Amino acid sequence: MQPATQAGTAATIPEPAMFPRRALLLVAGLTPQIVTETLYALCVKRTPVFIPTEIHLLTTKEGAERARLMLLGEEPGYLRRFCEDYDLPELAGAFPEENIHVVHGPDGTPLRDIVTEEDNAAVADAIMRQVRELAADETCAIHASVAGGRKTMGVALALAMSLFGRPQDALSHVLVSPPFESHPEFFYPPPQPKVLLVGAPPQQRPISTDEADVQLAELPFLRLSGLLDRTLLTGAESWRELIARAQANIGAPKLVIDTDKCLVKAGGTTVRMPPVALAFMLMMARAAREERKLKCPADGAPDMEQARWLREAMQMLGCTGAQQERTRAALARGMDKSFFERTKNKVNEALRKALGPGPAAPYLIGRKRIGQEFLHGLTLPPEAIEII
């Protein structure tokens, strides 16, 4: 089978169930039932069925313990029961204990709950990494469920699927009719109905599982991965950085140089570069604000005016240190061709490394031939450049 590609259309995308690797990805808090309820919707009710080859659950420390005790093992062994009830032996090895992923907090300890901003950031980072890892395999079809866990977990998972999802991937929410949705003993409707008790004595009453309605609501989502630079998606270290990079990629370019903090922000992403390269970028930004472009000095003819502009930029940034002093001394004889080209390349390399080749393009120092001359500078319009 030839897996789907980003360029594929709905008419040519194979059914997700046909992919050799099929991953069910869920988030959960204290309700491990979400795993078997979703499996029931996918493997029993859905047409065609989607039988995962692997199941991944992202949860907290307490959620992981509940999933391990209630789903895995012999008793109560709800996952084993489900596989036996619906003759799905292929699911037996799809959910080993190591596929229960416990989210760790900023201090490296497993989260017991998600209550702080730092906890939410840790959860979003974990979800991003898991989705990115699965989506890196083009032979894998992901089915992600937002039904369990805190609301922030579902939101993060949906956004991650939007950024990384391919045509073969799906997003859903499983809907369970009351009072079964919150019943601690309901994990799925068994083939042979069972009687459960609901309520507290003396109002307690029996209900039969054949009355339970489990529905899979597939959620359409916007797939952006084909529109975004792959380096952007794979290079981010955190969820916050990923979102900033994505926004810079799809939003109007905006360059900010903060001379007090000595930093460059391209589309909201901070770009780290050596002090002299930063000063060179500032020199180019000032020229662009004045709608000027600069010529690279000719061989053997250092440019004194450009050397003065760069020294001014270094002074604005407060560049200090032995290397910067050597640069100032060298510039006293003018800026030569080698220095110009070498420093320009350092700026562009820093931009590509921070943003990725595609997103970096609007911010690069480029070269344009006008008549017999090659002029260098930023292509951003003056209104897109801010110098603080």
C-alpha positions in Angstrom: 0.0 0.0 0.0 1.2 3.5 -0.8 0.5 5.8 2.1 -1.1 9.2 1.6 1.0 12.3 1.0 0.5 15.9 2.0 -0.3 16.7 -1.6 -3.0 14.0 -1.8 -6.7 14.8 -2.2 -9.7 13.3 -0.6 -10.1 11.1 -3.7 -6.7 9.6 -3.5 -6.1 9.3 0.3 -6.3 5.6 1.4 -8.7 4.8 4.2 -6.9 5.3 7.5 -7.7 1.7 8.4 -5.5 0.6 5.5 -2.3 2.1 6.9 0.2 -0.5 8.3 0.7 1.6 11.4 -2.4 2.9 13.1 -2.1 4.8 16.3 -4.9 5.7 18.7 -3.8 8.7 20.9 -5.8 9.7 23.9 -5.6 12.1 26.8 -7.1 11.2 30.2 -7.4 12.3 33.8 -9.1 10.0 36.2 -11.3 8.1 33.8 -9.5 5.3 32.1 -12.9 4.3 30.6 -12.2 6.7 27.8 -9.8 4.1 26.3 -12.3 1.2 26.0 -15.2 3.5 25.1 -13.2 4.9 22.2 -12.1 1.5 21.1 -15.7 0.3 21.1 -16.7 3.2 18.9 -13.8 2.6 16.5 -13.5 -1.2 16.4 -17.1 -2.2 16.8 -19.5 0.6 15.7 -17.4 2.4 13.0 -17.7 1.4 9.4 -15.1 0.6 8.2 -13.5 -0.3 11.5 -10.3 1.3 12.7 -8.3 -1.2 14.7 -5.2 0.4 16.2 -1.8 -1.3 16.1 -0.8 0.8 19.0 -2.5 2.8 21.7 -0.9 5.8 23.5 -2.4 7.4 26.6 -1.1 10.8 28.0 -2.1 11.3 31.6 -1.1 12.3 35.1 0.5 10.1 37.7 -2.9 9.2 39.3 -4.5 8.7 35.9 -1.7 6.3 34.9 -2.2 4.2 38.0 -5.9 4.0 37.4 -5.4 3.0 33.8 -2.9 0.4 34.7 -5.1 -1.2 37.4 -8.4 -1.0 35.6 -7.4 -1.7 32.0 -4.3 -3.9 32.1 -3.7 -7.2 33.8 -6.2 -9.9 34.6 -8.6 -8.3 37.0 -10.7 -6.3 36.4 -8.9 -6.3 33.1 -11.4 -4.2 31.1 -9.2 -4.1 28.0 -8.7 -7.9 28.1 -12.5 -8.3 28.5 -13.2 -6.0 25.6 -10.8 -7.9 23.3 -12.4 -11.2 24.3 -16.0 -9.9 24.1 -15.5 -8.6 20.6 -13.0 -11.1 19.3 -10.2 -8.6 18.8 -7.0 -10.5 19.7 -4.9 -8.1 17.5 -5.5 -5.5 20.2 -4.0 -7.5 22.9 -0.4 -6.2 22.4 -1.4 -2.7 21.2 -1.4 -1.2 24.7 1.7 -2.2 26.7 2.3 -0.4 30.0 5.1 1.7 28.5 2.5 3.3 26.3 0.9 5.0 29.3 2.8 8.3 29.2 2.9 10.2 32.5 3.4 14.0 32.0 6.3 15.4 34.1 6.3 18.9 35.5 9.0 21.6 35.1 10.9 20.1 38.0 11.0 16.6 36.4 8.5 15.0 38.8 5.3 13.2 37.5 2.3 15.5 37.7 -0.4 14.5 40.1 -2.9 17.0 38.6 -2.9 19.9 36.2 -3.6 23.0 38.2 -0.9 25.7 37.4 0.2 27.5 34.3 3.4 25.6 34.4 1.5 22.3 34.6 -0.5 23.2 31.5 2.7 24.1 29.6 4.3 20.8 30.5 1.2 18.9 29.3 1.1 20.9 26.0 4.8 20.2 25.5 4.3 16.4 26.1 1.3 16.3 23.7 3.3 18.2 21.0 6.2 15.8 21.3 3.9 12.7 21.1 1.9 14.0 18.1 5.1 15.1 16.3 6.8 11.8 16.8 3.8 9.8 15.4 3.3 12.2 12.5 6.9 11.9 11.5 6.1 8.4 10.1 4.2 8.7 6.8 3.1 5.1 7.1 1.2 5.9 10.3 -2.4 7.0 10.5 -3.2 8.8 13.8 -6.7 8.8 15.4 -6.6 11.3 18.3 -9.4 11.6 20.9 -10.0 14.8 22.9 -12.7 13.1 25.1 -10.7 12.7 28.3 -8.6 14.8 30.7 -8.7 18.4 31.5 -10.1 20.8 28.9 -6.6 22.2 28.3 -5.4 18.7 27.3 -8.1 18.4 24.7 -7.4 21.9 23.4 -3.6 21.2 23.1 -4.2 17.9 21.4 -6.6 19.5 18.8 -4.1 22.3 18.1 -1.2 19.8 17.8 -3.2 17.7 15.3 -3.9 20.9 13.3 -0.2 21.7 13.1 1.1 18.2 12.5 -1.9 16.2 11.1 -1.8 14.7 7.6 -4.7 13.7 5.4 -4.9 10.2 6.9 -5.2 11.5 10.5 -8.4 12.0 12.4 -9.7 13.8 15.5 -12.7 12.7 17.5 -14.7 12.9 20.7 -16.6 9.9 22.1 -20.1 10.6 23.4 -21.6 8.3 26.0 -25.2 8.7 27.1 -26.0 9.4 30.7 -26.0 7.9 33.3 -23.3 5.6 31.8 -20.9 8.4 30.9 -19.9 8.9 34.6 -20.5 5.4 35.9 -17.3 4.0 37.5 -18.2 0.4 36.4 -19.1 1.2 32.8 -16.2 0.8 30.3 -18.1 -0.2 27.2 -21.4 -2.0 26.2 -20.7 -5.7 26.5 -22.3 -8.1 24.0 -24.3 -9.7 26.9 -26.0 -6.9 28.7 -25.1 -6.3 32.4 -27.0 -4.6 35.2 -25.4 -1.7 36.9 -26.7 0.3 39.9 -26.9 4.1 39.8 -27.6 6.6 42.5 -27.2 6.4 46.2 -29.5 4.4 48.5 -32.5 4.5 49.0 -32.9 6.1 45.5 -30.5 3.6 43.9 -31.9 1.9 40.8 -30.7 -0.7 38.3 -29.9 0.1 34.6 -29.0 -2.2 31.8 -25.9 -1.7 29.6 -28.0 -2.4 26.5 -29.4 1.0 27.0 -26.0 2.7 26.7 -25.4 4.7 23.6 -21.7 5.3 22.6 -21.2 7.6 19.6 -18.0 8.7 17.9 -18.1 12.3 16.8 -15.4 12.9 14.3 -14.2 16.5 14.4 -13.1 18.2 11.2 -9.9 20.2 11.7 -7.7 22.4 9.7 -4.5 20.6 8.6 -1.7 23.2 8.4 1.4 21.0 8.2 1.5 21.1 4.4 1.6 24.9 4.5 4.3 25.2 7.2 8.0 24.7 6.9 8.9 21.2 8.1 12.0 22.6 9.9 9.7 24.9 11.8 7.6 22.0 13.0 10.5 19.7 13.9 12.8 22.2 15.5 10.7 23.7 18.2 11.6 22.7 21.8 8.4 23.7 23.4 4.7 24.2 22.6 5.1 28.0 23.1 8.0 28.1 20.7 6.1 26.0 18.2 3.1 28.4 18.2 5.4 31.4 17.9 7.2 29.9 14.9 3.9 28.9 13.2 2.4 32.3 13.7 5.6 33.9 12.3 5.3 31.6 9.3 1.6 32.5 8.5 1.4 36.0 9.7 2.6 39.3 8.1 6.5 39.5 8.6 7.5 41.8 11.5 11.1 42.5 12.5 11.8 44.0 15.9 15.3 44.9 17.1 15.5 45.9 20.8 18.8 47.7 21.4 18.4 47.8 25.1 17.9 44.0 25.4 20.2 43.3 22.5 17.9 40.9 20.7 16.2 40.4 17.4 12.6 39.2 17.1 11.4 37.9 13.7 7.7 37.3 13.6 7.7 37.0 17.4 10.5 34.4 17.5 13.7 35.5 19.3 16.8 35.0 17.1 20.1 34.6 18.8 23.2 35.9 17.0 26.7 37.1 17.9 27.0 40.7 18.9 28.8 41.9 15.7 26.2 40.0 13.5 23.4 41.7 15.6 25.0 45.1 15.0 25.2 44.3 11.2 21.5 43.4 11.3 20.8 46.6 13.0 22.8 48.5 10.4 20.8 46.8 7.6 17.5 47.5 9.4 18.3 51.2 9.7 19.1 51.3 6.0 15.9 49.6 5.2 13.9 52.0 7.3 15.4 54.7 5.2 14.8 52.7 2.0 18.5 52.3 1.2 20.4 49.3 0.1 24.2 48.9 0.5 26.9 47.8 -1.8 29.4 45.1 -0.8 32.8 46.8 -0.7 35.0 45.9 -3.7 38.2 43.9 -3.3 41.0 46.1 -1.9 38.6 49.1 -1.3 37.3 49.0 2.3 34.2 51.2 2.8 34.8 53.8 5.5 31.1 54.9 5.6 29.8 51.4 6.2 32.4 50.9 8.9 31.2 54.0 10.7 27.6 52.9 10.5 28.5 49.5 12.0 30.4 51.1 14.8 27.4 53.3 15.5 25.2 50.2 15.6 27.7 48.4 18.0 27.5 51.5 20.2 23.7 51.5 20.2 23.8 47.8 21.3 26.5 48.4 23.9 28.7 45.8 22.4 31.7 45.2 24.7 34.4 42.6 25.0 37.8 41.7 23.5 36.3 40.5 20.2 34.2 43.5 19.8 37.2 45.8 20.5 39.2 44.0 17.8 36.3 44.5 15.4 36.2 48.2 16.1 40.0 48.4 15.6 39.7 46.6 12.3 36.8 48.8 11.1 39.0 51.9 11.7 40.6 50.9 8.3 37.1 50.5 6.7 34.8 47.5 6.1 36.3 45.2 3.5 34.5 42.7 1.3 35.5 39.6 3.3 34.1 41.1 6.5 30.9 42.2 4.8 30.1 38.8 3.3 31.2 36.8 6.3 29.0 38.9 8.7 26.0 38.9 6.4 26.2 35.1 6.2 26.3 34.8 10.0 23.1 36.9 10.2 21.3 34.8 7.6 22.5 31.5 9.2 21.2 32.6 12.6 17.8 33.5 11.0 17.5 30.1 9.2 18.5 28.2 12.3 15.9 30.0 14.5 13.0 30.1 12.0 13.7 27.4 9.5 14.5 28.1 5.8 11.0 28.9 4.7 9.9 31.2 7.5 13.3 32.9 7.5 13.1 34.0 3.9 11.3 37.4 4.5 14.0 38.4 7.0 17.2 37.5 5.2 19.7 40.0 4.0 19.4 39.5 0.2 21.1 40.7 -2.9 19.6 42.4 -6.0 21.1 43.4 -9.2 20.3 47.0 -10.3 22.1 47.9 -13.5 25.7 46.9 -13.2 25.6 46.9 -9.4 24.6 44.3 -6.8 22.9 45.9 -3.8 22.4 44.2 -0.4 19.7 44.7 2.2 16.4 43.6 3.8 13.4 43.2 1.6 11.0 44.0 4.3 9.0 47.3 3.9 10.0 50.0 6.3 6.7 49.7 8.2 7.5 46.1 9.0 10.7 47.0 10.8 10.7 48.4 14.4 13.9 49.5 16.2 13.4 50.0 19.9 
